[in-house]
């Protein structure tokens, strides 16, 4: 007769550990949410900024600078292509280890 006690004990511990993990996560996540809200409220209060500070966003530029998208994409494409070629070269040199 084979003694199945170690197997049953291991299976029981696995089942109980998953249930205990769920229970801990449930209560901890609730408490963490409450603590986060309190910390945020205290942070805002400690800054001493009145309601006048929290106004909608105002653009600082009369005419914002333009971005040359073509130049930016050409630079990024060049860098990405260079990295890809280096990776390919390394893979070929080392027989596909990477």
C-alpha positions as CSV (number, residue, x, y, z in Angstrom):
1,X,0.0,0.0,0.0
2,X,1.4,3.4,-1.0
3,X,1.2,6.2,1.5
4,X,-0.6,9.1,-0.2
5,X,-0.4,11.5,2.8
6,X,2.4,13.7,1.4
7,X,0.5,14.1,-1.9
8,X,-2.7,15.0,-0.2
9,X,-1.0,17.3,2.2
10,X,0.7,19.1,-0.8
11,X,-2.5,19.4,-2.7
12,X,-4.3,20.7,0.3
13,X,-1.6,23.4,0.8
14,X,-1.8,24.4,-2.8
15,X,-5.6,24.8,-2.7
16,X,-5.5,26.7,0.7
17,X,-2.7,29.0,-0.5
18,X,-4.6,30.2,-3.5
19,X,-7.6,30.9,-1.3
20,X,-5.6,32.7,1.3
21,X,-3.9,34.7,-1.5
22,X,-7.3,35.8,-2.8
23,X,-8.5,36.8,0.6
24,X,-5.3,38.8,1.4
25,X,-5.5,40.6,-2.0
26,X,-9.1,41.5,-1.4
27,X,-8.6,43.1,1.9
28,X,-5.2,44.7,1.1
29,X,-6.5,46.2,-2.2
30,X,-9.4,47.8,-0.4
31,X,-7.1,49.2,2.3
32,X,-4.5,50.4,-0.2
33,X,-7.3,52.3,-2.1
34,X,-8.4,54.0,1.1
35,X,-4.8,54.8,2.0
36,X,-4.1,56.2,-1.5
37,X,-7.1,58.5,-1.4
38,X,-6.1,59.8,2.1
39,X,-2.5,60.4,0.9
40,X,-3.7,62.2,-2.2
41,X,-6.0,64.4,-0.1
42,X,-3.2,65.2,2.4
43,X,-0.8,66.0,-0.5
44,X,-3.2,68.5,-2.0
45,X,-4.0,70.1,1.3
46,X,-0.3,70.4,2.2
47,X,0.5,72.3,-0.9
48,X,-1.7,75.2,0.2
49,X,-3.0,75.9,-3.2
50,X,-6.5,77.4,-3.4
51,X,-9.2,76.6,-5.9
52,X,-7.8,79.4,-8.2
53,X,-4.7,77.3,-8.9
54,X,-6.8,74.4,-10.2
55,X,-8.1,76.0,-13.3
56,X,-8.3,74.6,-16.9
57,X,-5.2,74.3,-19.0
58,X,-4.1,77.6,-20.6
59,X,-1.8,77.5,-23.7
60,X,1.4,79.4,-23.0
61,X,2.3,79.9,-26.6
62,X,0.6,82.4,-28.9
63,X,1.8,80.4,-31.8
64,X,3.2,77.0,-30.8
65,X,6.4,75.8,-32.6
66,X,5.9,73.4,-35.5
67,X,7.6,70.0,-35.6
68,X,9.2,68.8,-38.9
69,X,7.7,65.3,-38.9
70,X,9.6,64.1,-42.0
71,X,13.0,64.9,-40.5
72,X,12.0,63.2,-37.2
73,X,10.7,60.1,-38.9
74,X,13.8,59.8,-41.2
75,X,16.1,59.9,-38.1
76,X,14.0,57.3,-36.2
77,X,13.8,55.0,-39.3
78,X,17.6,55.3,-39.7
79,X,18.3,54.4,-36.1
80,X,15.8,51.5,-36.1
81,X,17.3,50.2,-39.3
82,X,20.8,50.4,-37.9
83,X,19.8,48.5,-34.8
84,X,18.0,45.8,-36.8
85,X,21.0,45.4,-39.1
86,X,23.4,45.0,-36.1
87,X,21.1,42.4,-34.5
88,X,20.9,40.5,-37.8
89,X,24.7,40.7,-38.2
90,X,25.2,39.4,-34.6
91,X,22.7,36.6,-35.1
92,X,24.4,35.5,-38.3
93,X,27.9,35.7,-36.8
94,X,27.0,33.7,-33.7
95,X,24.9,31.1,-35.5
96,X,21.5,32.4,-34.3
97,X,22.3,32.3,-30.6
98,X,20.6,35.7,-30.1
